Each structure stands twice: as structure tokens, then as C-alpha cells.
Amino acid sequence: MGKRIIQRARGKGGPRYRAPSHRYAGKVEYYLSKSISSGQVIDIIHDQGRNSPLAIVKFPNGVQKLHIAPEGIKVGDSMKYWEGLGLGSVLPLGKIPEGMRIFSIETNPGSGPKLCRSSGSFATIMSKIKDKVRISFPSGKIREMNGNCLATVGTPAGSGRREKPWVKAGTRFIVSRKRGRLYPIVSGVAMGPVNHPFGGKTKPGIPKSVSRHAPPGRKVGAISPRRMGKRKK
């Protein structure tokens, strides 16, 4: 009887594969009360589970919320809500001019920031059609969204993060461990037969096709393929 393969162990969860992300900071969310028009940035912090820094925004009634910090903001700056266009302004998509860069975009009104939250990733307002706004995302996909969805003007801070090389494998291992990601990634044929069905000297020695009803430890390779083998001309 073999061990659990890595895919199966990660799918089950557990302390080994549980990311400690967001343990110290908390949830990023917008303040939805329309009676508040602005908030002040009182601190900018780092969260080990995120790529971009977080800004702690304090509102006049004493409520504090976490926002993805836009590039160029500093402690003491004001972030406007609902009205007024400026760095870090939180506005409905319908009130943001075409061509502006935005991030922390809601998928539905009131859902909270869901899209373009990592450092350096931003979307662009392309056009407006009635109550819909057409947005271009970093992937190149163009999507129409509700004009009442909130978004932050600007780009997330930390855009130069990817330019820094890892230099050492140990550094990358530590960062991946903090975020619950798998590193290093080892192919199945490089493992022993106790760790993976493809392991051992035969590599893999068995057909890659597997039934959709196979047990979890065996379900690797081509799962329930339509066809197998070399395609005839």
C-alpha cells in the first residue's frame, strides 16, 4: 500500500498544506456606507499572504478598513469614496472616465474587491454602454460589468516585485511555504513507485488513461479521455 500522492494530500488539506495567508492583516473590503465620502491612510503594512502592501484606512466615524495600497500613496493621504477622481479613489465603474487604470474590482455590487488585486496588475476602462462598462483585463480578456461595481483608481503597489530574481532555491521555497504553494514541483516519473503511480524504473509502465471512477490515489494522467493512441491520418 502506497502513500497518499501529493495531489491527494493537498486536496485533503491539513497543517502541511494550509497557507498562513491573511493571518495577521485581515480581510480586504470596501466601506459601503454612502454617508462617508473619504478616509485617511493611517498606516501601510505588509501581509505575508499577499503580493501587494495593504493600506489601513480610517474613516471619520472611527471604522478602519484594509485596502490594497495603490502605487504612490503614503501615510496621511486621503482616499475618496463615491465622488471625486484621484489616486486611490473608490468609485463605481460608471463614474470612472474611459482609459483610466483601475484595480480591486467588484464582480457584483457589494461583493467586495475580487479582481486585479496582485501587485502591478490593473484593468483599463474601455467604453460604457448604458449601465454596463466594458473593461480590458491584463490577460487580454474584455468583459462587460455592472456600472455600480466599485473599483479603486490607480495600480496596486509593488509592481517591480517580479523583476527581483530568486537567486537561491531556498528563498523561493520559503516564500512558497508562506503562501501554501507547492515548491519544488517534482514530476511523477521522477518519484518512487510508493509515492506516485508513474514512479519507478518502468516510467510509467502503465497506460496513462484512467477511469473517472478510479480511487483518488490512482487518478493521475489522462482522466477519462475521449481517445488514446496515435491519431491516424
Secondary structure, 3 states (H helix, E strand, C coil): CCCCCHHHHHHHCCHHHCCCCCCCCCCECCCCCCCCCEEEEEEEECCCCCCCCEEEEECCCCCEEEEECECCCCCCCEEEECCCCCCCCEEEHHHCCCCCEEECEECCCCCCEEECCCCCCCEEEEEEECCEEEEECCCCCEEEEECCCEEEECCECCCCHHHCCCCCHHHHHHHHHHCCCCCCCCCHHHCCCCCCCCCCCCCCCCCCEECCCCCCCCCCCEECCCCCCCCCC
